[in-house]
Structure formats: structure tokens, C-alpha cells
Amino acid sequence: MVEHVSVETMSRLDLVIFGATGFTGKKVVEKLARGGESYDTLSWGVAGRSQRKLEKMVADVSKLTGKDLSHIRILVADTGDNKSLKQMCAQAKVLINCCGPYRLYGEPVVRAAIDAKTHYVDVSGEPLFMETMQLVYDGQAREAGVYVISACGFDSIPNDMGVVFLQQKWEGTLNSVESYMETYLSPDFKNKGSKTSVLNSGTWESLIYGFSDQLKLLSLRKQLFPEKMLKFEPELQLRGPLHKHNKDWYVPFLGADKFVVYRTQHRSYFDGERPVQFEVYYKTRSLLNTLLFAIAAAFLFVMSMVSITRNLVINYPSFFSAGMFTKEGPSEEVINNCHFRVELVGKGWEKGVDTKRTPMNKTMVARISGVNPGYGATVLGVLHSALTILWEQHKMPKGGVLTTGAAFSNTTLIEQLHKNGFKFEIVK
Ligand SMILES: NC(=O)c1ccc[n+]([C@@H]2O[C@H](COP(=O)([O-])OP(=O)(O)OC[C@H]3O[C@@H](n4cnc5c(N)ncnc54)[C@H](OP(=O)(O)O)[C@@H]3O)[C@@H](O)[C@H]2O)c1
């Protein structure tokens, strides 16, 4: 039987996973249930909007992992019911929010977390949500001494913490970083001709809403960044729509990473440091592929502008994504054969060089890699971000709505991720 206790009598758990019945939330629960060095001493609970679904999920995970989860606290909370959200938050030291799309469901959860003085992490990759939270809640979060940290998953830890990693290893002045991202299925696996849905429909929904957010972002950024950063020379230029790097073709990556890294660097600039300029690209398999992708993106962009067509696209993920996103999510076989590699090419100067008079004379390449970006790296990222808040707050800023780079640059997060298979290496 699961534990049901009245809120007033309960002490705070280390972690509560909200949205635990969803595809990503359940993977976080599975990881915690399997246990291991970092997880065995933790107290944790699960939360969602349906008691019945939560009980079933806990029973399923217990069966899958062979672990007794009868002591796990179950909390019912709905994003439409502020009281339930506050009661849930009041029972956690850190809330892991896996309930998305965040632009629809995230804000009341952030508000409740700040109210209850509970730290908050999530796996959002939605700039509109993240930047709105920073604009509206940063002051309140700082005042309450609460951390609100988004993009702790594959969006955007490899790039945001990757730039931090290069900065830590760099002796001298780092001027710019160009990131080259790649995700791929093991070659042997592709030959079996299995189904290749790689992501769940929750991410599809967030992505489609992301298309329709573009115009709102322009005005939001004017408010969020009223003071522009000075331009540093040499200025990093965005490369063309298609360019070659190490024999492969790359296109500009349209995800959240560039903006997350920008927020990290913007903050450090106003703390008196030289910011790192950043661009990010994604590997494309062929010219034809790029062309088809561009046509599909333009089509989805148009469809996402009006609610009727947007809902149609959201309700039929498999059809509109050519099978990449499905309502039942990818199989274990697929996600365990999916890999990622992110190469960050840093350019700048050796230590002691006059950066105004000397051309850049130093290059360093960092590689961030691993298996299962969507549900392996993402789960590790968000769990270890939460653990870092629990254990290393003394190395973090005092609170606020922060990026991972701003929050964790002085902690051991990179080391912890590396130990768990989310590799960070200097390769050149
Ligand atoms: N950064 C990354 O790389 C990364 C990777 C994976 C996922 N994500 C993001 O994570 C989010 C979740 O994705 P997913 O695939 O796990 O989605 P999902 O399977 O649809 O799960 C969504 C969860 O939210 C819950 N929920 C929905 N409305 C709610 C409400 N009103 N009150 C309380 N709970 C509610 C659902 O509960 P029910 O079960 O009761 O419906 C479910 O638990 C998405 O935004 C996705 O983009 C990011």
C-alpha cells in the first residue's frame, strides 16, 4: 500500500517528481527506483493529477525494477488547482517538474514552488516559458532564496554546461564556441528495420507550440535584456544555412540551446566577466534530407499559427512527423540504441596574450556524448541538477530563475554526469 498522510504532519521529502505518470516522469521514477550510489539515501515521492494513474505507475515501476516501492509518497496535484500545487511543493525540498508543455502548465507550478520555498528544476526546452519565468519571477525567487532552473535535460545541458566545461579547461581568453550536434541510431540497429519513433508526443506538442511562439519572443527579449552586451572582437558570425564541418554537413540548430547559453553568458557579463559568443549547428544526413526538413519545418510553422490546424498537428504526431514522434513513445530498444555527440569548438587566446592586438591563437574541442538523449541524458541531467541543489547549494548563487550554466558552474554537476555515462571530454 502507498503512504497517505495529512500534509501538516509530514516532513519534506528530498525530491518530488511531478508529471510522474508521463513518459519522461516515469523514466525519472524508474531511475530513482533502480537506486545506486547517489540515489539510495534519498527520500522521494511522486505527484500527478490522478491518484489511480499514479498508483498504477508505481506498481508498474515496482514490477519492472523488482523494488518494493510501497513506502513511496503519492501526491495529487493539478496545474489548474493552485492549492494542490502549493501543498505538493510544501512536501519537497526540490520539485522535479516533468509536466509539459511548460508554456501551458509550467507557470502555476513555478509560482507554487516559490510560495512554498521549494527549489524547482525541469526539462523544458521552451524559450518562451523559460524567459517569461526569468522576467516575472527572478526577483521573487531570489528574495525567497529559491532556485528555479529549467532546461536540465538534453535541452540544454550538453551546450550550456559544455561551454562552462570549456571555460573551466581553458587557460587564457575564450572568445567563441561553435557547437556541432549529432544524434544517431546505432548502424546495426537501423539494419533490423525496426520502428524508429525516437520521441514521445509530449515533446512534439512542446515543439509545435514553440513554432507559434516566435513572434512573442521578440518583444519578450526586449524586456528581459534591456541592456545589450558590448560587442567583443572578433565577432562570431552565424554560418550559412548549410555548411561543411569535418566532412559532414550542418544546419543552424533551431532548439533552445543558443538562447539558454546566451542567458548564461549575459548574466556573467553583468557580473563583470567576458561573455563567450555561441552558435549551434545540427548534423544533416544529406542535401535532400535538409531540403525535406526545411519544407516540413515551413509547413509546420504555418500550421502552428492557427489553433484549428495546430490542434490537428498536435493530435496526429506520428502522421505529421513521419513517424518520429508517437503517442505511445519510443520503444526501449530504440532509445537504448539512440546516441548523441556534441562537439564544442572553442576559439580564443593563450594566457598572457594581448587579445586586442594578437589574432586568436588557441583552439580547444570538447565532446559531450552518451546514449539515449531524450530519456537517458535528460533523466540524468534533471536528477543530478536536483541532487546538486540538495548537496552543493553553498557553491551556487543565492537563488533566482537561473540557467544550468549560471547555477552549477562552481559545483560538481559535470563530474557527476560524467561518472554516470553523460560524458564530458576534451578531445583536441
Ligand atoms: N529537454 C529534453 O530533452 C526533454 C526530453 C523529454 C521530454 N521533455 C519535455 O518534457 C515534457 C513532458 O514530455 P512527456 O513526453 O513526458 O509528456 P507526457 O508523456 O505527455 O507527460 C505529461 C505529464 O504531464 C501531466 N499533466 C498534463 N496536464 C496536467 C495537469 N493539468 N495537471 C497535472 N499534470 C498534468 C500528465 O498527466 P496525465 O498522465 O494524468 O495525463 C503527464 O504526467 C515536454 O514538455 C517535453 O518537451 C524534454
The ligand as an ORCA input file, in Angstrom:
! r2SCAN-3c Opt
* xyz 0 1
  N      14.813     18.542    -22.592
  C      14.609     17.408    -23.193
  O      15.476     16.944    -23.869
  C      13.292     16.712    -22.985
  C      13.221     15.334    -23.090
  C      11.992     14.716    -22.847
  C      10.865     15.489    -22.550
  N      10.973     16.832    -22.491
  C       9.797     17.685    -22.177
  O       9.106     17.139    -21.071
  C       7.726     17.438    -21.166
  C       6.923     16.153    -20.928
  O       7.120     15.274    -22.012
  P       6.494     13.811    -21.969
  O       6.824     13.182    -23.271
  O       6.880     13.129    -20.719
  O       4.919     14.178    -21.937
  P       3.700     13.297    -21.466
  O       4.012     11.846    -21.556
  O       2.528     13.810    -22.212
  O       3.530     13.667    -19.905
  C       2.938     14.853    -19.490
  C       2.655     14.757    -17.998
  O       2.005     15.956    -17.583
  C       0.848     15.608    -16.838
  N      -0.190     16.624    -16.907
  C      -0.776     17.136    -18.014
  N      -1.699     18.053    -17.661
  C      -1.675     18.129    -16.309
  C      -2.381     18.893    -15.357
  N      -3.310     19.786    -15.713
  N      -2.091     18.730    -14.047
  C      -1.157     17.833    -13.664
  N      -0.463     17.078    -14.514
  C      -0.718     17.215    -15.832
  C       0.376     14.310    -17.459
  O      -0.506     13.656    -16.559
  P      -1.523     12.504    -17.039
  O      -0.688     11.269    -17.139
  O      -2.525     12.460    -15.953
  O      -2.066     12.918    -18.375
  C       1.720     13.608    -17.608
  O       2.145     13.072    -16.383
  C       7.516     18.045    -22.556
  O       7.392     19.435    -22.427
  C       8.782     17.694    -23.313
  O       9.121     18.637    -24.298
  C      12.167     17.458    -22.690
*
